[in-house]
Amino acid sequence: MSDHDVDDIAFLTGSPNESGFMVNKRAMYEPGAVMVCSQKRACCVVTLSFVAIIAVALIVAFTKPGCPEATYTGEPIPGLSSRPTNSPPPTVPTATNGEEFPWADVRLPFHVRPLFYDILIHPNITKRHVRGNLTIKLTAIEETRAIIIHGHQLKISNYTLHNKYGSQIHIEKFLEYPPHQQLYLGLSEILRRGSNYTLRVGFEGKLKEGLEGFYLSSYITAEGEKRYIATTHFEPTSARAAFPCFDEPHLKAKFRLKIYREPSQFTLFNMPLKSSVQVPNSELMIDEFQESKDMSTYLVAFIVCDYDKVTNFTDNKVAVSVYAPPTMISQANYALRMATHILEFYESFFGVAYPLPKQDLIAIPDFGAGAMENWGLITYRETALMYDPVHTSSQAQQRVAVVIAHELAHQWFGNLVTMSWWSDLWLNEGFASFMESLGTNDAEPGWVMQEQFLVEKMHPALALDALVASHPISTPVTDPAQIESIFDTISYNKGASIISMLEYFLGRDLLKEGLRLYLEAHEYGNAETDDLWDALTKITKKHGHFLDIKGIMDTWTLQAGFPLISVTLQDGHVTASQARFLVCEENVTDPNEPLNITMGYKWHVPLTYSTSLSPNKSEIYWMNLTDIEFLVPREVEWIKFNVGQRGFYRVTYDDAGWNALINVLLTNHEVLLPADRASLIDDAFTLVKAGTINATVALKLSLYLSNETRYIPWHTALRHLFSWVDLLFNYPAHKNMLEFISTLINPQYERIGWNDTGHHLERLLRSKLLMAAVNCGNVNAIREAQRQFSAWRSKNEAVPPNIRSVVYNTGVRYGTEEDWRHCWHVYNSSTIPSEKRLMLEAMAQTRDPWLMQQYLEYTLDSSKIRPQDVMTVLKEVSRNPGGRVSAWRMVRQHWPQISQLFGHGSFTIGAIIKAVTSPFTSSFDLGEVESFFDGVDIGPGERALAQALETIRLHIQWHQHNLDDVTQWLDMYLSKDTTGNHES
């Protein structure tokens, strides 16, 4: 695309109409935009495309693959080379028996695909052993003499292959290659293209306590008895650890399950139970389930347990059930109500009926993720499903609703239509993260989820995506470790944020119509990102809007990062330029991505703004890979860009622009929406971090907060203000920073009080402000929290749910060893998951070094701290200034044990690395982290480590840019003149 003059799109303003489109759309059709091209250029493109098609056809004609041989020649064997490897393997793959393994790619070949799995499995919970038999009906896509499937830590006891007539095909060779978790079956004859075959495999495995594959979990009954359950978690690549399979998302098939169990237990599967009979000459029962829809292996789930349940039905007669241990089933009613409501909402929103007869939700005591969207059988952490109105805070209640909404959205985005490969994971997670706000908002309209979207999704995504160690939303991945590493803020939150931006400029109605077309076109199949853009483009064309959705959105999905829009306003003349925003100056770029390319990114930006003349009206300009200029009335005193922060970009202004906006906040902050106030705070503090603007801009802007009463701006401000407290911890300005924050929060502290009243957002705000007051050393706040803690501990007086975290944390921080022990007792005895989580956080607040060390040691003993909670403990201890060094030393000392506990392929490894290293602020700390991990294989933690190291460099950079300015400004502000006025 050729460059064009700025004037081509200047002076073309317009505001979104009801459908979300600009009334004046000429800007999108001008040269340089993403719409049309000249006739001459079009002819050239068509001619070149025609030549390319002929060339490709000739290449294909002369490279038709032949029949595979079961020998390795340095290249993939014939018939298995449908997908070329990215690069040749450094060494010849060697099977466990010492022979050469004839397939070098970590991904399976395309020569056969499964149609149907018939699984018979016998989990022996007492002996912790699994035995199974598997029948796979498959079809040959290409002629081949080999079948390659996945299997991990399984003992294969037998295997046979038959053709469609029942005749056996001899398997000449069976090989295993553990590095790629693959099994190879060399055949005596060729599988004919288009013919169907039946593969039968017997297998055995271990049923271990863990967090992946088919594993054991346990709970304690009301009588103190330990009961075991057997459950699954297969995403992304652990189905192969439960049974041999084609464990890639595009290789969908139908599944039927038969499973043995004890009479005292029952079993669950993705589909409803079909029959249950007693095994002859045995006390065991065997349950058979209905055949599933076509689905990916990672969505298969089966559970053996003895839980209780509650059930409801949707308007379309879908049975919705919540399962939990008997001691917790009374906490399942809220989840049941939310799930039923949100399932009905999604059916209406998507215009596609939920395709299964039932939807189960089940609480799992040991669970690595928050939840898992297995089709028809969603598994959850207990804290993400259980809600007790007497004990659970509003924040924890919101988490339950949001996680339920997220997982139910997956039943369409991810389950009905699945990404073709993990590179497009965001199609699953980004959409579910976007839809969770809509689903929750429909069920709980008073929660203002559109505003909360900023602090829950947009701001965390912007923070991570400003690092060089970020990655594009759509990013190539191959092996399991790489796949695990992209289950991160980019895939989830940035994915959700760009869909929110897309909704803004398309309008919700067109977005819904496009999503319906996408779902209907690819139901029970797979899709790629371009398939979504194609569906949305068709809908916009149908309505007369010729938007190149792919052209626009490719700049947001295929490039890492986002733009910083730099704005000036002078005498009604506005200029806006874009450049990639990187928060860390130091050159830490990916060696495969030169710095000049990184800095050359450009985006199609839907740039919105409001002005002092029309603060309640937003205008929009498209920055189509360019900078722009336009005019506004000369009387405009201020201009605020990115209205409601619906766009995934940051904005900076010249000195006059920042001063004008600060003046608006100080004089009448409610002229701007709460979302706009939050976005100004987030932009300003982040730009200070990057050294783009002076620290005094953020400090002066913060002064208005003493009059702020809304949750979203305070949530944003407190996060940034206390990050500065941490950065100043070893400097004299630390005390002044706390005093400054106190001057901001004290008016709101007095206003909001300790009574747990008000609407949902007021309760969320109270919890944060009270905790901030305690952290700032507010004597009255500390005394009140200690009083309530003492009454709770000695008299068993209940603490209101929304101030429990403040009371418990303060009680432990300023308490005795006996106070800590009491919390430990509550953690071990409570049947309220949200209460147990609060205890974990509170115990990390201790200032006793011995208790801190003991607490950290508990994480190495699964009988004391469940593996799923190790990350929580390490994170909370690392947030305690007195625990940072202890947590880091503990992780270093016990790294082999921690690595073994979570497995080489676990995303938890990366989360632990970030938790214990990101708080560091000095060059010495940076050197220690770099030295320790030098040469250590951390699998999926590599990207997390790079991000942690960049964060430490960023903290060092902050001191270099801002320490003197912040110190001087705080000194001036906190010193009063004779009139008692602050100097600013």
Buried (B, 14 or more C-beta within 10 A) or exposed (E): EEEBEBEBBBEBBBBBEEEBBBEEBEBBBBBBBBBBEEEEEEEEEEEEEEEEEEEEEEEEEEEEBEBBBBEBEEEBBBBBBBEEBEEEEEEEBBBEEEBBBBBBBBBBBBBBBBBBBBBBBBBBBEEBEBBBBBBBBBBBBBBBBBBBBBBBEBEBEEBBBBBEEEEEBEBEBEBBBEEBBBBBBBBEEBBBEEBBBBBBBBBEBBBEBBBBBBBBBBBBEEEEEEBBBBBBBBBBBBBBBBBBBBBBBBBBBBBBBBBBBBEEBBBBBBBBBBEBEEEEEEEBBBBBBBEBBBBBBBBBBBBBBBBBBBEBEBEEEBBBBBBBBBBBBEBBBBBBBBBBBBBBBBBEBBBBEBBBEBBBBBBBBBBBBBBBBBBBBBBBBBBBBBBBEEBBBBBBBBBBBBBBBBBBBBBBBBBBBBBBBBBBBBBBBBBBBBBBBBBBBBBBEEBBBBBBBBBBBBBBBBBBBBBBBBBBBBBEBBBBBBBBBBBBBBBBBBBBBBBBBBBBBBBBBBBBBBBBBBBBBBBBBBBBBBBBBBBBBBBBEEBEBEBBBBBBBBBBBEBBBBBBBBBBBEEEEBBBBBBBBBBBEEEBBBEEEEEEEBEEBBBBBBBBBBBBEBBEEBBBBBBBBBBBBBEBEEEBEBBBBBBBBBBBBBBBBBEEBBBBBBBBBBEEBBBBBBBBBBBBBBBBBBBBBBBBBBBBBBBBBBBBBEBBBBBBBBBBBBBBBBBBBBBBBEBEBBBBBBBBBBBBBBBBBEEBEBEBEBEBBBBBBBBBBBBBBBBBEBEEBBEBBBEBBBBBBEEEEEBBBBBBBBBBBBBBBBBEEEBBEBBBEBBEEBBBBBBBBBBBBBBBBBBBEEBBBBBBEBBBEBEBBBBBBBBBBBBBBBBBBBBBBBBBBBBBEBBEEBBEBBBBBBBBBBBBBBBBBBBBBEEEBBEBBEEBBEEEEBBBBBBBBBBBBBBBBBBBBBBEBBBEBBBEBBEEBBEEEEEEEEEE
